[in-house]
Amino acid sequence: MVVGDFPIETDTLVIGAGPGGYVAAIRAAQLGQKVTVVEKSVLGGVCLNVGCIPSKALIAAGHRYENAKHSEDMGIKAENVTVDFSKVQEFKQGVVKKLTGGVAGLLKGNKVDVISGEAYFVDSETVKVMDETSSQTYKFKNAIIATGSRPIEIPAFKYSKRVLDSTGALNLQEIPNKMVVIGGGYIGTELGTAYANFGTEVTFIEAADEILAGFEKQMSSLVKRNLKKKGNVEIHTNAMAKGVEETENGVKVTFEVKGEEKTVEADYLLVTVGRRPNTDELGLEQVGVEMSDRGVIKIDKQCRTNISNIYAIGDIVEGPPLAHKASYEGKIAAEAIAGEKAEIDYLAIPAVVFSEPELATVGYTEAQAKEDGIDVLASKFPFGANGRALSLNNSDGFLKLITRKEDGLVIGAQIAGPSASDMISELGLAIEAGMTAEDIAMTIHAHPTLGEITMEAAEVAIGSPIHIVK
């Protein structure tokens, strides 16, 4: 029995301190609310600790190693290039530590109370927060659930010493000689590519027709081609993983392609077949929060659930599991609680994969526009016709601008090429601001930069390209 558990009152209770939760908490505090954040693990959530950030650090280190070994065509030759993987991991963790420390400082600076423990809803105005030794009741006016997601575990491929989820793959203490990756989505492709750059022999097993199936085929095919060019990567699409035999030193994976059973042996198996929302063990059922069969919480345009004072954001609601989506929704929920008229609008939300080349998309694709009955013009400009891309010795790819035929309004864009992840922001802004291709074409872009490719594609759209033949 807990003695003296008097409820602590707060205006807004945020459950989860990932990129959705901590942003929601800060925005709510800025709007004058007394805010309490409950986090059962570490500040920054999956993204900062075992997801977006550490994976990009690993990818960057892999690129450095790859470039050091293969820059002969630029006149640079290095011999006996080696990797101290413990130093790579040290670098990666250093980046994580700086960012999570920054989140702690921001929460403190905005006078947000941070509580460590697991939250369980008692009713629509009360939660009990428990740690290993005690529990405390909190009474709130509004709550924002931001508990994120976790990797899906396939029954035939239980996580273990040799069967890894993305967290396990990020924390390996040595570079594997061989690795099998089940799932060719963005997580599997990014981590598989990173280890391939360190010299690991990587085998991808993907059930769909292509890896990175969420992107247009002309984009994903570039990634597939570059992976195969490495010489240490095999890609099996339309393939179904069947089972794994695990030993102390490795794994033997069985899979089927076109009716033929195959096996491959490796040091590790990485399973990346999606993520499931963390909505169990919160007590949501007894409060009456409406969810789908998959545990996804249903929300309205202001991230409000069917319980009027409880909101939900991030991976636990419909839509892609993207950190920037969660942050965006966190701000919307905080502003809705404050009485503002903010509503979610996903039209200009970008999606990026840090593959080789990088892929990025925002707004409509050509196919999506046609499905919605919009008459569009798709205008492409190649990286190979850009001076900066050529000088970087990295000119594989293109930018495609999707504009409405009737008035040239920019409604979408897709980029495959170096720095696509950075370049997509200009096009997201163009969509959000209601700009036309002419607006972009008439905007002077610095030379020589990759950013000029956006201007050049806009010039294609208005019928006056300079650096490719019309």
DACORNOR-V623751 format. One line per field, one symbol per residue. ss: DSSP state (@ for helix, = for strand, . for the rest). phi: phi as a letter, one per 20 degrees, with the letter a starting at -180 (. if undefined). psi: psi as a letter, one per 30 degrees, with the letter a starting at -180 (. if undefined). Layout:
ss = ???
phi = ???
psi = ???
This chain:
ss = .......========.....@@@@@@@@@@....=====.....@@@@@@.@@@@@@@@@@@@@@@@@@..@@@..........@@@@@@@@@@@@@@@@@@@@@@@@@...====.======..=====....===========...===...........==.@@@@@.......=====...@@@@@@@@@@@@...=====...........@@@@@@@@@@@@@...====..========....=======..=======.====...===......@@@@...=.....=......=.....===.@@@=.....@@@@@@@@@@@@@@@.............===.....=====..@@@@@@....=======@@@.@@@@@......=======....========...@@@@@@@@@@@@@...=@@@@@..........@@@@@@@@@@.........
phi = .eemeefeebfcdddodefefffgffffffeneedcddceccfomfgfecbgfffffffffffgffffeccffdndcddlfcdefffffffgfffffffffffgfffffelefddeqdecfebfcbcddcdfdbbbecdceccdebembcffdegfcffbfdddefffffdgebeffcbddeodfffffffffgfffeoffddeccfffbflffdgffefffffffffffnccdcddlddfdabddcfdrccddbcclndeccbdbfbdddcdocdfedemdnfffenffcefeneeecefdmeefegdddbbnfedgoffdffffffffffffffffneefcfbegdeeccceecffdbbbmfegfffffemeecddddceffddfffffelbdepbcdddcfffbmffcaacccrgmgfeffffffffffemedgfgffeefdfcecfgffffffffffencfedcff
psi = kkkgikkkklekkkjkhafeeeeeeeeeefggkjkkkkkfckkfaeeeegceeeeeeeeeeeeeeeeefigefggkkklhklkjfeeeeeeefeeeeeeeeeeeeeeefghkkkkklkkkkeaggklkkkaffllkkkklelkjkhfallkkkkefikkaefjlaeeeefgkfljlekkkjjjhaeeeeeeeeeeefffkjkkkjkflfllhfflkefefeeeeeeeefffgkkkjlhkjkelkkkaegaljkklkkhfkkllkklelkkjigllkkiflgfgeeffgkkllfggkkklafggkafjfgklklbfflllkikefeeeeeeeeeeeeegglgklkjgehklkkkiajlkkkkkbkleeeeeeggkjlkjkkkkffgkeeeeffhigkalkkkjlkeeggkkflkkkjlkgeeeffeeeeeeeefhlleeeeefkkkkkklfffeeeeeeeeegghkeglk.
